[in-house]
Amino acid sequence: MINTERIRRNIITIGASAGGVEALGFLFSLLPRDVPAAIAMVLHRSPVSEGRLARVLSRRTLVRVVEPVDGEPFEVGAI
């Protein structure tokens, strides 16, 4: 049996469709700079997107927003 009292979860996952950028920006604007979790966001977007999403969302939050590369680990305190 697993002792669930000792399991610590510190990751938040969020998904949205292409129209969700504004809602994500609002949600992220409410987060404290030192959010005690890694935030994984998946957004449906065009495959020919220029990759400006991190820059756009960074304007709305104090939390660091990064566009990850394949294999990069999650980081607490970042989106």
PDB file with SEQRES, HELIX, SHEET and CRYST1 records, atoms N, CA, C and O in Angstrom:
SEQRES   1 A   79  MET ILE ASN THR GLU ARG ILE ARG ARG ASN ILE ILE THR          
SEQRES   2 A   79  ILE GLY ALA SER ALA GLY GLY VAL GLU ALA LEU GLY PHE          
SEQRES   3 A   79  LEU PHE SER LEU LEU PRO ARG ASP VAL PRO ALA ALA ILE          
SEQRES   4 A   79  ALA MET VAL LEU HIS ARG SER PRO VAL SER GLU GLY ARG          
SEQRES   5 A   79  LEU ALA ARG VAL LEU SER ARG ARG THR LEU VAL ARG VAL          
SEQRES   6 A   79  VAL GLU PRO VAL ASP GLY GLU PRO PHE GLU VAL GLY ALA          
SEQRES   7 A   79  ILE                                                          
HELIX    1 AA1 THR A    4  ARG A    6  5                                   3    
HELIX    2 AA2 ALA A   18  GLY A   20  5                                   3    
HELIX    3 AA3 VAL A   21  SER A   29  1                                   9    
HELIX    4 AA4 LEU A   53  SER A   58  1                                   6    
SHEET    1 AA1 2 ILE A  11  ALA A  16  0                                        
SHEET    2 AA1 2 ALA A  38  LEU A  43  1                                        
CRYST1    1.000    1.000    1.000  90.00  90.00  90.00 P 1           1          
ATOM      1  N   MET A   1       0.833  -1.175   0.000  1.00  0.00           N  
ATOM      2  CA  MET A   1       0.000   0.000   0.000  1.00  0.00           C  
ATOM      3  C   MET A   1       0.886   1.249   0.000  1.00  0.00           C  
ATOM      4  O   MET A   1       1.900   1.298   0.696  1.00  0.00           O  
ATOM      5  N   ILE A   2       0.503   2.236  -0.768  1.00  0.00           N  
ATOM      6  CA  ILE A   2       1.244   3.492  -0.863  1.00  0.00           C  
ATOM      7  C   ILE A   2       0.767   4.449   0.221  1.00  0.00           C  
ATOM      8  O   ILE A   2      -0.436   4.618   0.424  1.00  0.00           O  
ATOM      9  N   ASN A   3       1.711   5.071   0.912  1.00  0.00           N  
ATOM     10  CA  ASN A   3       1.388   6.068   1.917  1.00  0.00           C  
ATOM     11  C   ASN A   3       1.148   7.399   1.202  1.00  0.00           C  
ATOM     12  O   ASN A   3       2.096   8.120   0.892  1.00  0.00           O  
ATOM     13  N   THR A   4      -0.113   7.720   0.945  1.00  0.00           N  
ATOM     14  CA  THR A   4      -0.453   8.924   0.170  1.00  0.00           C  
ATOM     15  C   THR A   4      -0.192  10.218   0.916  1.00  0.00           C  
ATOM     16  O   THR A   4      -0.177  11.286   0.304  1.00  0.00           O  
ATOM     17  N   GLU A   5       0.016  10.150   2.226  1.00  0.00           N  
ATOM     18  CA  GLU A   5       0.324  11.357   2.987  1.00  0.00           C  
ATOM     19  C   GLU A   5       1.697  11.912   2.646  1.00  0.00           C  
ATOM     20  O   GLU A   5       1.951  13.094   2.877  1.00  0.00           O  
ATOM     21  N   ARG A   6       2.585  11.095   2.107  1.00  0.00           N  
ATOM     22  CA  ARG A   6       3.949  11.517   1.820  1.00  0.00           C  
ATOM     23  C   ARG A   6       4.168  11.867   0.351  1.00  0.00           C  
ATOM     24  O   ARG A   6       5.260  12.296  -0.020  1.00  0.00           O  
ATOM     25  N   ILE A   7       3.160  11.693  -0.482  1.00  0.00           N  
ATOM     26  CA  ILE A   7       3.298  12.002  -1.901  1.00  0.00           C  
ATOM     27  C   ILE A   7       3.090  13.500  -2.103  1.00  0.00           C  
ATOM     28  O   ILE A   7       2.079  14.062  -1.682  1.00  0.00           O  
ATOM     29  N   ARG A   8       4.054  14.129  -2.746  1.00  0.00           N  
ATOM     30  CA  ARG A   8       3.945  15.565  -3.009  1.00  0.00           C  
ATOM     31  C   ARG A   8       3.793  15.768  -4.510  1.00  0.00           C  
ATOM     32  O   ARG A   8       4.595  15.277  -5.305  1.00  0.00           O  
ATOM     33  N   ARG A   9       2.773  16.485  -4.872  1.00  0.00           N  
ATOM     34  CA  ARG A   9       2.544  16.782  -6.281  1.00  0.00           C  
ATOM     35  C   ARG A   9       2.732  18.276  -6.471  1.00  0.00           C  
ATOM     36  O   ARG A   9       2.126  19.076  -5.759  1.00  0.00           O  
ATOM     37  N   ASN A  10       3.555  18.649  -7.410  1.00  0.00           N  
ATOM     38  CA  ASN A  10       3.799  20.071  -7.629  1.00  0.00           C  
ATOM     39  C   ASN A  10       3.834  20.401  -9.115  1.00  0.00           C  
ATOM     40  O   ASN A  10       4.686  21.154  -9.585  1.00  0.00           O  
ATOM     41  N   ILE A  11       2.883  19.816  -9.842  1.00  0.00           N  
ATOM     42  CA  ILE A  11       2.758  20.135 -11.260  1.00  0.00           C  
ATOM     43  C   ILE A  11       1.286  20.413 -11.570  1.00  0.00           C  
ATOM     44  O   ILE A  11       0.389  19.712 -11.103  1.00  0.00           O  
ATOM     45  N   ILE A  12       1.071  21.442 -12.359  1.00  0.00           N  
ATOM     46  CA  ILE A  12      -0.268  21.817 -12.807  1.00  0.00           C  
ATOM     47  C   ILE A  12      -0.265  21.684 -14.320  1.00  0.00           C  
ATOM     48  O   ILE A  12       0.641  22.188 -14.984  1.00  0.00           O  
ATOM     49  N   THR A  13      -1.260  21.017 -14.869  1.00  0.00           N  
ATOM     50  CA  THR A  13      -1.354  20.892 -16.319  1.00  0.00           C  
ATOM     51  C   THR A  13      -2.627  21.589 -16.796  1.00  0.00           C  
ATOM     52  O   THR A  13      -3.691  21.467 -16.189  1.00  0.00           O  
ATOM     53  N   ILE A  14      -2.487  22.313 -17.885  1.00  0.00           N  
ATOM     54  CA  ILE A  14      -3.599  23.094 -18.439  1.00  0.00           C  
ATOM     55  C   ILE A  14      -3.602  22.904 -19.951  1.00  0.00           C  
ATOM     56  O   ILE A  14      -2.551  22.949 -20.590  1.00  0.00           O  
ATOM     57  N   GLY A  15      -4.765  22.694 -20.511  1.00  0.00           N  
ATOM     58  CA  GLY A  15      -4.895  22.587 -21.949  1.00  0.00           C  
ATOM     59  C   GLY A  15      -5.930  23.573 -22.459  1.00  0.00           C  
ATOM     60  O   GLY A  15      -6.904  23.876 -21.770  1.00  0.00           O  
ATOM     61  N   ALA A  16      -5.718  24.067 -23.658  1.00  0.00           N  
ATOM     62  CA  ALA A  16      -6.673  25.015 -24.253  1.00  0.00           C  
ATOM     63  C   ALA A  16      -6.633  24.893 -25.771  1.00  0.00           C  
ATOM     64  O   ALA A  16      -5.668  24.393 -26.350  1.00  0.00           O  
ATOM     65  N   SER A  17      -7.680  25.353 -26.384  1.00  0.00           N  
ATOM     66  CA  SER A  17      -7.734  25.403 -27.836  1.00  0.00           C  
ATOM     67  C   SER A  17      -7.126  26.726 -28.293  1.00  0.00           C  
ATOM     68  O   SER A  17      -6.756  27.562 -27.469  1.00  0.00           O  
ATOM     69  N   ALA A  18      -7.027  26.909 -29.581  1.00  0.00           N  
ATOM     70  CA  ALA A  18      -6.389  28.111 -30.141  1.00  0.00           C  
ATOM     71  C   ALA A  18      -7.010  29.403 -29.622  1.00  0.00           C  
ATOM     72  O   ALA A  18      -6.316  30.415 -29.523  1.00  0.00           O  
ATOM     73  N   GLY A  19      -8.279  29.396 -29.293  1.00  0.00           N  
ATOM     74  CA  GLY A  19      -8.938  30.593 -28.788  1.00  0.00           C  
ATOM     75  C   GLY A  19      -8.710  30.843 -27.308  1.00  0.00           C  
ATOM     76  O   GLY A  19      -9.270  31.790 -26.755  1.00  0.00           O  
ATOM     77  N   GLY A  20      -7.905  30.023 -26.653  1.00  0.00           N  
ATOM     78  CA  GLY A  20      -7.722  30.116 -25.215  1.00  0.00           C  
ATOM     79  C   GLY A  20      -6.598  31.005 -24.741  1.00  0.00           C  
ATOM     80  O   GLY A  20      -6.362  31.091 -23.536  1.00  0.00           O  
ATOM     81  N   VAL A  21      -5.896  31.668 -25.636  1.00  0.00           N  
ATOM     82  CA  VAL A  21      -4.745  32.487 -25.237  1.00  0.00           C  
ATOM     83  C   VAL A  21      -5.146  33.586 -24.265  1.00  0.00           C  
ATOM     84  O   VAL A  21      -4.449  33.814 -23.277  1.00  0.00           O  
ATOM     85  N   GLU A  22      -6.242  34.262 -24.522  1.00  0.00           N  
ATOM     86  CA  GLU A  22      -6.688  35.344 -23.636  1.00  0.00           C  
ATOM     87  C   GLU A  22      -7.034  34.800 -22.261  1.00  0.00           C  
ATOM     88  O   GLU A  22      -6.661  35.398 -21.251  1.00  0.00           O  
ATOM     89  N   ALA A  23      -7.740  33.676 -22.203  1.00  0.00           N  
ATOM     90  CA  ALA A  23      -8.103  33.074 -20.916  1.00  0.00           C  
ATOM     91  C   ALA A  23      -6.859  32.619 -20.159  1.00  0.00           C  
ATOM     92  O   ALA A  23      -6.777  32.792 -18.942  1.00  0.00           O  
ATOM     93  N   LEU A  24      -5.895  32.042 -20.865  1.00  0.00           N  
ATOM     94  CA  LEU A  24      -4.647  31.631 -20.211  1.00  0.00           C  
ATOM     95  C   LEU A  24      -3.899  32.841 -19.663  1.00  0.00           C  
ATOM     96  O   LEU A  24      -3.367  32.795 -18.554  1.00  0.00           O  
ATOM     97  N   GLY A  25      -3.858  33.909 -20.428  1.00  0.00           N  
ATOM     98  CA  GLY A  25      -3.207  35.130 -19.975  1.00  0.00           C  
ATOM     99  C   GLY A  25      -3.841  35.651 -18.700  1.00  0.00           C  
ATOM    100  O   GLY A  25      -3.139  36.077 -17.783  1.00  0.00           O  
ATOM    101  N   PHE A  26      -5.169  35.619 -18.637  1.00  0.00           N  
ATOM    102  CA  PHE A  26      -5.860  36.065 -17.428  1.00  0.00           C  
ATOM    103  C   PHE A  26      -5.543  35.151 -16.256  1.00  0.00           C  
ATOM    104  O   PHE A  26      -5.224  35.627 -15.167  1.00  0.00           O  
ATOM    105  N   LEU A  27      -5.628  33.844 -16.468  1.00  0.00           N  
ATOM    106  CA  LEU A  27      -5.332  32.880 -15.409  1.00  0.00           C  
ATOM    107  C   LEU A  27      -3.912  33.065 -14.882  1.00  0.00           C  
ATOM    108  O   LEU A  27      -3.695  33.098 -13.670  1.00  0.00           O  
ATOM    109  N   PHE A  28      -2.953  33.185 -15.784  1.00  0.00           N  
ATOM    110  CA  PHE A  28      -1.555  33.325 -15.380  1.00  0.00           C  
ATOM    111  C   PHE A  28      -1.301  34.661 -14.684  1.00  0.00           C  
ATOM    112  O   PHE A  28      -0.392  34.767 -13.861  1.00  0.00           O  
ATOM    113  N   SER A  29      -2.095  35.676 -15.008  1.00  0.00           N  
ATOM    114  CA  SER A  29      -1.916  36.977 -14.349  1.00  0.00           C  
ATOM    115  C   SER A  29      -2.248  36.909 -12.860  1.00  0.00           C  
ATOM    116  O   SER A  29      -1.831  37.776 -12.092  1.00  0.00           O  
ATOM    117  N   LEU A  30      -2.989  35.894 -12.453  1.00  0.00           N  
ATOM    118  CA  LEU A  30      -3.379  35.732 -11.058  1.00  0.00           C  
ATOM    119  C   LEU A  30      -2.348  34.970 -10.228  1.00  0.00           C  
ATOM    120  O   LEU A  30      -2.449  34.922  -9.003  1.00  0.00           O  
ATOM    121  N   LEU A  31      -1.373  34.385 -10.884  1.00  0.00           N  
ATOM    122  CA  LEU A  31      -0.393  33.554 -10.173  1.00  0.00           C  
ATOM    123  C   LEU A  31       0.700  34.397  -9.525  1.00  0.00           C  
ATOM    124  O   LEU A  31       1.123  35.408 -10.086  1.00  0.00           O  
ATOM    125  N   PRO A  32       1.159  33.980  -8.337  1.00  0.00           N  
ATOM    126  CA  PRO A  32       2.279  34.687  -7.723  1.00  0.00           C  
ATOM    127  C   PRO A  32       3.587  34.337  -8.427  1.00  0.00           C  
ATOM    128  O   PRO A  32       3.704  33.267  -9.023  1.00  0.00           O  
ATOM    129  N   ARG A  33       4.551  35.219  -8.362  1.00  0.00           N  
ATOM    130  CA  ARG A  33       5.848  35.001  -9.001  1.00  0.00           C  
ATOM    131  C   ARG A  33       6.485  33.683  -8.534  1.00  0.00           C  
ATOM    132  O   ARG A  33       7.127  32.984  -9.318  1.00  0.00           O  
ATOM    133  N   ASP A  34       6.300  33.358  -7.262  1.00  0.00           N  
ATOM    134  CA  ASP A  34       6.933  32.171  -6.688  1.00  0.00           C  
ATOM    135  C   ASP A  34       5.961  30.994  -6.579  1.00  0.00           C  
ATOM    136  O   ASP A  34       5.959  30.277  -5.579  1.00  0.00           O  
ATOM    137  N   VAL A  35       5.146  30.801  -7.600  1.00  0.00           N  
ATOM    138  CA  VAL A  35       4.183  29.696  -7.597  1.00  0.00           C  
ATOM    139  C   VAL A  35       4.947  28.391  -7.301  1.00  0.00           C  
ATOM    140  O   VAL A  35       5.946  28.102  -7.958  1.00  0.00           O  
ATOM    141  N   PRO A  36       4.483  27.604  -6.316  1.00  0.00           N  
ATOM    142  CA  PRO A  36       5.233  26.426  -5.892  1.00  0.00           C  
ATOM    143  C   PRO A  36       4.944  25.180  -6.730  1.00  0.00           C  
ATOM    144  O   PRO A  36       4.788  24.085  -6.191  1.00  0.00           O  
ATOM    145  N   ALA A  37       4.874  25.353  -8.033  1.00  0.00           N  
ATOM    146  CA  ALA A  37       4.580  24.238  -8.924  1.00  0.00           C  
ATOM    147  C   ALA A  37       5.166  24.511 -10.304  1.00  0.00           C  
ATOM    148  O   ALA A  37       5.424  25.654 -10.681  1.00  0.00           O  
ATOM    149  N   ALA A  38       5.366  23.431 -11.039  1.00  0.00           N  
ATOM    150  CA  ALA A  38       5.683  23.551 -12.460  1.00  0.00           C  
ATOM    151  C   ALA A  38       4.338  23.572 -13.186  1.00  0.00           C  
ATOM    152  O   ALA A  38       3.433  22.814 -12.838  1.00  0.00           O  
ATOM    153  N   ILE A  39       4.208  24.428 -14.180  1.00  0.00           N  
ATOM    154  CA  ILE A  39       2.954  24.526 -14.917  1.00  0.00           C  
ATOM    155  C   ILE A  39       3.207  24.112 -16.354  1.00  0.00           C  
ATOM    156  O   ILE A  39       3.982  24.743 -17.073  1.00  0.00           O  
ATOM    157  N   ALA A  40       2.538  23.038 -16.759  1.00  0.00           N  
ATOM    158  CA  ALA A  40       2.648  22.543 -18.133  1.00  0.00           C  
ATOM    159  C   ALA A  40       1.392  22.979 -18.874  1.00  0.00           C  
ATOM    160  O   ALA A  40       0.276  22.637 -18.482  1.00  0.00           O  
ATOM    161  N   MET A  41       1.585  23.728 -19.937  1.00  0.00           N  
ATOM    162  CA  MET A  41       0.465  24.230 -20.713  1.00  0.00           C  
ATOM    163  C   MET A  41       0.543  23.663 -22.124  1.00  0.00           C  
ATOM    164  O   MET A  41       1.594  23.693 -22.763  1.00  0.00           O  
ATOM    165  N   VAL A  42      -0.569  23.153 -22.592  1.00  0.00           N  
ATOM    166  CA  VAL A  42      -0.665  22.661 -23.961  1.00  0.00           C  
ATOM    167  C   VAL A  42      -1.726  23.495 -24.661  1.00  0.00           C  
ATOM    168  O   VAL A  42      -2.845  23.637 -24.167  1.00  0.00           O  
ATOM    169  N   LEU A  43      -1.369  24.036 -25.800  1.00  0.00           N  
ATOM    170  CA  LEU A  43      -2.301  24.884 -26.535  1.00  0.00           C  
ATOM    171  C   LEU A  43      -2.336  24.438 -27.988  1.00  0.00           C  
ATOM    172  O   LEU A  43      -1.298  24.314 -28.639  1.00  0.00           O  
ATOM    173  N   HIS A  44      -3.529  24.201 -28.482  1.00  0.00           N  
ATOM    174  CA  HIS A  44      -3.698  23.860 -29.891  1.00  0.00           C  
ATOM    175  C   HIS A  44      -3.419  25.109 -30.709  1.00  0.00           C  
ATOM    176  O   HIS A  44      -4.057  26.142 -30.506  1.00  0.00           O  
ATOM    177  N   ARG A  45      -2.473  25.023 -31.629  1.00  0.00           N  
ATOM    178  CA  ARG A  45      -2.153  26.173 -32.476  1.00  0.00           C  
ATOM    179  C   ARG A  45      -1.666  25.691 -33.832  1.00  0.00           C  
ATOM    180  O   ARG A  45      -1.437  24.499 -34.036  1.00  0.00           O  
ATOM    181  N   SER A  46      -1.516  26.599 -34.724  1.00  0.00           N  
ATOM    182  CA  SER A  46      -1.099  26.279 -36.079  1.00  0.00           C  
ATOM    183  C   SER A  46       0.317  25.696 -36.086  1.00  0.00           C  
ATOM    184  O   SER A  46       1.184  26.168 -35.352  1.00  0.00           O  
ATOM    185  N   PRO A  47       0.551  24.680 -36.906  1.00  0.00           N  
ATOM    186  CA  PRO A  47       1.899  24.111 -36.989  1.00  0.00           C  
ATOM    187  C   PRO A  47       2.913  25.074 -37.620  1.00  0.00           C  
ATOM    188  O   PRO A  47       4.119  24.843 -37.537  1.00  0.00           O  
ATOM    189  N   VAL A  48       2.438  26.131 -38.236  1.00  0.00           N  
ATOM    190  CA  VAL A  48       3.352  27.114 -38.831  1.00  0.00           C  
ATOM    191  C   VAL A  48       3.466  28.361 -37.955  1.00  0.00           C  
ATOM    192  O   VAL A  48       3.906  29.417 -38.410  1.00  0.00           O  
ATOM    193  N   SER A  49       3.060  28.219 -36.683  1.00  0.00           N  
ATOM    194  CA  SER A  49       3.155  29.327 -35.732  1.00  0.00           C  
ATOM    195  C   SER A  49       4.606  29.760 -35.586  1.00  0.00           C  
ATOM    196  O   SER A  49       5.520  28.939 -35.664  1.00  0.00           O  
ATOM    197  N   GLU A  50       4.809  31.055 -35.374  1.00  0.00           N  
ATOM    198  CA  GLU A  50       6.159  31.599 -35.256  1.00  0.00           C  
ATOM    199  C   GLU A  50       6.743  31.451 -33.859  1.00  0.00           C  
ATOM    200  O   GLU A  50       7.869  31.892 -33.631  1.00  0.00           O  
ATOM    201  N   GLY A  51       6.034  30.854 -32.924  1.00  0.00           N  
ATOM    202  CA  GLY A  51       6.572  30.605 -31.606  1.00  0.00           C  
ATOM    203  C   GLY A  51       6.677  31.829 -30.708  1.00  0.00           C  
ATOM    204  O   GLY A  51       7.630  31.945 -29.939  1.00  0.00           O  
ATOM    205  N   ARG A  52       5.734  32.726 -30.789  1.00  0.00           N  
ATOM    206  CA  ARG A  52       5.738  33.932 -29.944  1.00  0.00           C  
ATOM    207  C   ARG A  52       4.854  33.787 -28.709  1.00  0.00           C  
ATOM    208  O   ARG A  52       4.675  34.743 -27.954  1.00  0.00           O  
ATOM    209  N   LEU A  53       4.315  32.618 -28.508  1.00  0.00           N  
ATOM    210  CA  LEU A  53       3.369  32.415 -27.421  1.00  0.00           C  
ATOM    211  C   LEU A  53       3.987  32.728 -26.058  1.00  0.00           C  
ATOM    212  O   LEU A  53       3.354  33.403 -25.246  1.00  0.00           O  
ATOM    213  N   ALA A  54       5.185  32.264 -25.792  1.00  0.00           N  
ATOM    214  CA  ALA A  54       5.828  32.534 -24.500  1.00  0.00           C  
ATOM    215  C   ALA A  54       5.974  34.037 -24.271  1.00  0.00           C  
ATOM    216  O   ALA A  54       5.743  34.522 -23.164  1.00  0.00           O  
ATOM    217  N   ARG A  55       6.351  34.767 -25.302  1.00  0.00           N  
ATOM    218  CA  ARG A  55       6.512  36.219 -25.183  1.00  0.00           C  
ATOM    219  C   ARG A  55       5.167  36.899 -24.907  1.00  0.00           C  
ATOM    220  O   ARG A  55       5.083  37.808 -24.080  1.00  0.00           O  
ATOM    221  N   VAL A  56       4.128  36.457 -25.596  1.00  0.00           N  
ATOM    222  CA  VAL A  56       2.793  37.034 -25.411  1.00  0.00           C  
ATOM    223  C   VAL A  56       2.301  36.782 -23.990  1.00  0.00           C  
ATOM    224  O   VAL A  56       1.801  37.699 -23.337  1.00  0.00           O  
ATOM    225  N   LEU A  57       2.436  35.550 -23.505  1.00  0.00           N  
ATOM    226  CA  LEU A  57       1.958  35.226 -22.166  1.00  0.00           C  
ATOM    227  C   LEU A  57       2.820  35.860 -21.076  1.00  0.00           C  
ATOM    228  O   LEU A  57       2.316  36.172 -19.998  1.00  0.00           O  
ATOM    229  N   SER A  58       4.102  36.052 -21.340  1.00  0.00           N  
ATOM    230  CA  SER A  58       5.002  36.674 -20.360  1.00  0.00           C  
ATOM    231  C   SER A  58       4.568  38.090 -20.005  1.00  0.00           C  
ATOM    232  O   SER A  58       4.844  38.568 -18.905  1.00  0.00           O  
ATOM    233  N   ARG A  59       3.901  38.750 -20.917  1.00  0.00           N  
ATOM    234  CA  ARG A  59       3.426  40.110 -20.655  1.00  0.00           C  
ATOM    235  C   ARG A  59       2.307  40.149 -19.627  1.00  0.00           C  
ATOM    236  O   ARG A  59       1.990  41.209 -19.086  1.00  0.00           O  
ATOM    237  N   ARG A  60       1.705  38.987 -19.357  1.00  0.00           N  
ATOM    238  CA  ARG A  60       0.534  38.934 -18.471  1.00  0.00           C  
ATOM    239  C   ARG A  60       0.817  38.313 -17.112  1.00  0.00           C  
ATOM    240  O   ARG A  60      -0.091  38.235 -16.286  1.00  0.00           O  
ATOM    241  N   THR A  61       2.044  37.867 -16.847  1.00  0.00           N  
ATOM    242  CA  THR A  61       2.319  37.149 -15.612  1.00  0.00           C  
ATOM    243  C   THR A  61       3.705  37.476 -15.069  1.00  0.00           C  
ATOM    244  O   THR A  61       4.594  37.893 -15.811  1.00  0.00           O  
ATOM    245  N   LEU A  62       3.871  37.282 -13.777  1.00  0.00           N  
ATOM    246  CA  LEU A  62       5.176  37.431 -13.136  1.00  0.00           C  
ATOM    247  C   LEU A  62       5.962  36.117 -13.175  1.00  0.00           C  
ATOM    248  O   LEU A  62       7.160  36.096 -12.891  1.00  0.00           O  
ATOM    249  N   VAL A  63       5.286  35.031 -13.526  1.00  0.00           N  
ATOM    250  CA  VAL A  63       5.910  33.716 -13.596  1.00  0.00           C  
ATOM    251  C   VAL A  63       6.682  33.610 -14.916  1.00  0.00           C  
ATOM    252  O   VAL A  63       6.223  34.094 -15.951  1.00  0.00           O  
ATOM    253  N   ARG A  64       7.841  32.981 -14.870  1.00  0.00           N  
ATOM    254  CA  ARG A  64       8.653  32.812 -16.079  1.00  0.00           C  
ATOM    255  C   ARG A  64       7.941  31.860 -17.048  1.00  0.00           C  
ATOM    256  O   ARG A  64       7.513  30.774 -16.657  1.00  0.00           O  
ATOM    257  N   VAL A  65       7.818  32.272 -18.301  1.00  0.00           N  
ATOM    258  CA  VAL A  65       7.162  31.471 -19.335  1.00  0.00           C  
ATOM    259  C   VAL A  65       8.211  31.084 -20.368  1.00  0.00           C  
ATOM    260  O   VAL A  65       8.913  31.944 -20.901  1.00  0.00           O  
ATOM    261  N   VAL A  66       8.315  29.799 -20.647  1.00  0.00           N  
ATOM    262  CA  VAL A  66       9.297  29.321 -21.624  1.00  0.00           C  
ATOM    263  C   VAL A  66       8.629  28.429 -22.655  1.00  0.00           C  
ATOM    264  O   VAL A  66       7.644  27.749 -22.365  1.00  0.00           O  
ATOM    265  N   GLU A  67       9.170  28.442 -23.847  1.00  0.00           N  
ATOM    266  CA  GLU A  67       8.755  27.526 -24.904  1.00  0.00           C  
ATOM    267  C   GLU A  67       9.733  26.347 -24.811  1.00  0.00           C  
ATOM    268  O   GLU A  67      10.895  26.489 -25.195  1.00  0.00           O  
ATOM    269  N   PRO A  68       9.293  25.200 -24.316  1.00  0.00           N  
ATOM    270  CA  PRO A  68      10.227  24.112 -24.060  1.00  0.00           C  
ATOM    271  C   PRO A  68      10.752  23.457 -25.340  1.00  0.00           C  
ATOM    272  O   PRO A  68      10.134  23.529 -26.402  1.00  0.00           O  
ATOM    273  N   VAL A  69      11.892  22.830 -25.198  1.00  0.00           N  
ATOM    274  CA  VAL A  69      12.436  22.000 -26.272  1.00  0.00           C  
ATOM    275  C   VAL A  69      12.227  20.550 -25.862  1.00  0.00           C  
ATOM    276  O   VAL A  69      12.080  20.251 -24.677  1.00  0.00           O  
ATOM    277  N   ASP A  70      12.213  19.665 -26.824  1.00  0.00           N  
ATOM    278  CA  ASP A  70      11.966  18.251 -26.576  1.00  0.00           C  
ATOM    279  C   ASP A  70      12.936  17.701 -25.529  1.00  0.00           C  
ATOM    280  O   ASP A  70      14.151  17.859 -25.651  1.00  0.00           O  
ATOM    281  N   GLY A  71      12.390  17.060 -24.511  1.00  0.00           N  
ATOM    282  CA  GLY A  71      13.194  16.442 -23.473  1.00  0.00           C  
ATOM    283  C   GLY A  71      13.550  17.338 -22.305  1.00  0.00           C  
ATOM    284  O   GLY A  71      14.137  16.871 -21.329  1.00  0.00           O  
ATOM    285  N   GLU A  72      13.206  18.623 -22.381  1.00  0.00           N  
ATOM    286  CA  GLU A  72      13.516  19.546 -21.294  1.00  0.00           C  
ATOM    287  C   GLU A  72      12.648  19.200 -20.075  1.00  0.00           C  
ATOM    288  O   GLU A  72      11.443  18.997 -20.223  1.00  0.00           O  
ATOM    289  N   PRO A  73      13.238  19.132 -18.879  1.00  0.00           N  
ATOM    290  CA  PRO A  73      12.442  18.788 -17.691  1.00  0.00           C  
ATOM    291  C   PRO A  73      11.548  19.936 -17.254  1.00  0.00           C  
ATOM    292  O   PRO A  73      11.810  21.096 -17.571  1.00  0.00           O  
ATOM    293  N   PHE A  74      10.491  19.605 -16.526  1.00  0.00           N  
ATOM    294  CA  PHE A  74       9.631  20.622 -15.938  1.00  0.00           C  
ATOM    295  C   PHE A  74      10.402  21.342 -14.858  1.00  0.00           C  
ATOM    296  O   PHE A  74      11.299  20.771 -14.238  1.00  0.00           O  
ATOM    297  N   GLU A  75      10.052  22.610 -14.628  1.00  0.00           N  
ATOM    298  CA  GLU A  75      10.732  23.409 -13.629  1.00  0.00           C  
ATOM    299  C   GLU A  75       9.714  24.098 -12.723  1.00  0.00           C  
ATOM    300  O   GLU A  75       8.822  24.798 -13.201  1.00  0.00           O  
ATOM    301  N   VAL A  76       9.850  23.898 -11.430  1.00  0.00           N  
ATOM    302  CA  VAL A  76       8.976  24.567 -10.473  1.00  0.00           C  
ATOM    303  C   VAL A  76       9.167  26.068 -10.601  1.00  0.00           C  
ATOM    304  O   VAL A  76      10.294  26.553 -10.702  1.00  0.00           O  
ATOM    305  N   GLY A  77       8.068  26.798 -10.596  1.00  0.00           N  
ATOM    306  CA  GLY A  77       8.117  28.247 -10.720  1.00  0.00           C  
ATOM    307  C   GLY A  77       8.165  28.747 -12.146  1.00  0.00           C  
ATOM    308  O   GLY A  77       8.513  29.903 -12.390  1.00  0.00           O  
ATOM    309  N   ALA A  78       7.818  27.890 -13.092  1.00  0.00           N  
ATOM    310  CA  ALA A  78       7.820  28.278 -14.501  1.00  0.00           C  
ATOM    311  C   ALA A  78       6.620  27.677 -15.215  1.00  0.00           C  
ATOM    312  O   ALA A  78       6.086  26.639 -14.823  1.00  0.00           O  
ATOM    313  N   ILE A  79       6.218  28.359 -16.268  1.00  0.00           N  
ATOM    314  CA  ILE A  79       5.146  27.862 -17.136  1.00  0.00           C  
ATOM    315  C   ILE A  79       5.818  27.392 -18.414  1.00  0.00           C  
ATOM    316  O   ILE A  79       5.144  26.922 -19.330  1.00  0.00           O  
TER     317      ILE A  79                                                      
END                                                                             
